[in-house]
Amino acid sequence: MSKEKMRNGERGSAGTKLLIVLTVLILAGHAGINYVPVAYAAESFKQEMQTAVVQGLAAPVNAGKPTDFVKKKLESAAIANNIPNDAVIEVKQNGKVLQAHVSYVQEVNILPFGLYTYEYVFDHTATPTGFLLQE
């Protein structure tokens, strides 16, 4: 027998492996394109929450209630960061401390054609830290 006939089962596997690798890369790229903006917006919103509670604590007395000030800041930051409209935004004041709590769930299509949808859960509470709380 010739060597070509003995190795017949090895033929064509390079094309199949290339197709599998390309499929995996395309699926990973699709997941990244959909997930990364949602995660980035959530982290940006966390920073906005922290900034808002610090600014609310340091706001002058004639600016109104600090809780209203912080809530307005968070609502505008939610619009800027594409946070879902059904997000729950709560602002409380306990003595000198302001707390802002935001929670929402956002669906992210990980696999194309709706084969797998991931629910990104955001639940964060921001409180001011540092010199503003010292007496």
C-alpha positions as MATLAB code, in Angstrom:
seq = 'MSKEKMRNGERGSAGTKLLIVLTVLILAGHAGINYVPVAYAAESFKQEMQTAVVQGLAAPVNAGKPTDFVKKKLESAAIANNIPNDAVIEVKQNGKVLQAHVSYVQEVNILPFGLYTYEYVFDHTATPTGFLLQE';
ca = [
       0.000    0.000    0.000;
       1.112    3.502   -0.665;
       1.645    5.964    2.116;
      -1.196    8.157    0.849;
      -3.819    5.459    1.307;
      -2.629    4.625    4.813;
      -3.050    8.231    6.013;
      -6.457    8.760    4.489;
      -8.094    9.673    7.840;
      -5.791   12.638    8.327;
      -6.903   14.500    5.234;
      -9.165   17.522    5.513;
      -8.746   18.116    9.238;
      -6.948   21.464    8.805;
      -9.996   23.065    7.178;
     -12.284   21.753    9.914;
      -9.989   23.018   12.656;
      -9.792   26.427   10.966;
     -13.584   26.591   10.776;
     -13.925   25.683   14.468;
     -11.325   28.256   15.527;
     -12.925   30.993   13.406;
     -16.366   30.162   14.827;
     -15.067   30.376   18.393;
     -13.302   33.685   17.648;
     -16.421   35.162   16.066;
     -18.588   34.090   19.011;
     -16.068   35.504   21.511;
     -15.925   38.760   19.554;
     -19.711   38.998   19.468;
     -19.903   38.428   23.223;
     -17.214   41.035   23.864;
     -18.828   43.630   21.612;
     -22.102   43.272   23.521;
     -20.798   42.795   27.087;
     -17.945   45.308   27.326;
     -20.063   48.463   26.753;
     -22.574   47.364   29.419;
     -19.847   46.635   31.973;
     -18.008   49.876   31.121;
     -21.184   51.935   31.522;
     -21.845   50.296   34.907;
     -18.335   51.083   36.168;
     -18.599   54.664   34.894;
     -21.930   54.993   36.672;
     -20.348   53.757   39.930;
     -17.843   56.601   39.667;
     -20.649   59.064   38.970;
     -22.499   57.775   42.043;
     -19.447   58.307   44.244;
     -18.927   61.807   42.855;
     -22.603   62.698   43.331;
     -22.707   61.727   47.027;
     -19.507   63.657   47.739;
     -20.834   66.715   45.906;
     -24.168   66.393   47.712;
     -22.394   66.329   51.055;
     -20.273   69.338   50.145;
     -23.094   71.315   48.481;
     -23.894   74.713   49.989;
     -26.984   75.030   52.160;
     -28.794   77.275   49.657;
     -28.610   74.505   46.993;
     -31.627   72.765   48.540;
     -31.892   69.328   50.038;
     -28.761   67.264   49.443;
     -30.839   64.179   48.660;
     -32.675   65.976   45.836;
     -29.358   67.295   44.488;
     -27.828   63.801   44.455;
     -30.924   62.221   42.894;
     -30.886   64.771   40.042;
     -27.187   64.093   39.450;
     -27.766   60.340   39.393;
     -30.730   60.590   37.037;
     -28.711   62.644   34.557;
     -25.746   60.263   34.908;
     -28.070   57.306   34.272;
     -29.202   58.860   31.005;
     -25.613   59.621   29.986;
     -24.455   56.056   30.722;
     -27.413   54.292   29.030;
     -28.677   52.802   32.272;
     -32.134   51.163   31.859;
     -35.158   53.304   32.641;
     -36.417   50.828   35.218;
     -33.346   51.316   37.445;
     -34.201   51.870   41.112;
     -32.461   54.999   42.436;
     -32.679   55.631   46.186;
     -30.933   58.415   48.075;
     -31.003   58.538   51.892;
     -29.444   60.795   54.469;
     -28.517   59.368   57.868;
     -27.210   62.236   59.939;
     -24.303   63.676   57.982;
     -23.913   60.666   55.718;
     -25.549   60.475   52.289;
     -26.119   57.084   50.725;
     -27.090   56.453   47.128;
     -28.269   52.992   46.145;
     -28.940   51.998   42.533;
     -29.961   48.600   41.243;
     -31.008   47.321   37.849;
     -30.825   44.281   35.605;
     -29.785   44.617   31.981;
     -29.941   41.836   29.415;
     -26.858   41.250   27.264;
     -26.937   39.031   24.170;
     -23.853   36.859   24.503;
     -24.586   34.444   21.638;
     -26.104   35.664   18.381;
     -29.744   35.127   17.432;
     -30.793   35.182   21.082;
     -29.320   31.751   21.830;
     -27.956   32.911   25.186;
     -28.833   36.112   27.020;
     -26.878   37.110   30.127;
     -28.536   39.182   32.833;
     -26.078   41.818   34.037;
     -27.060   42.654   37.629;
     -25.991   46.035   38.983;
     -26.484   46.669   42.704;
     -24.258   49.340   44.210;
     -24.391   51.639   47.223;
     -22.206   54.739   47.269;
     -21.280   56.533   50.480;
     -18.850   59.415   50.847;
     -15.501   58.745   52.419;
     -12.638   60.942   53.492;
     -12.296   64.323   55.084;
     -15.922   65.390   54.615;
     -17.057   62.966   57.310;
     -14.466   63.989   59.882;
     -15.504   66.366   62.635;
];
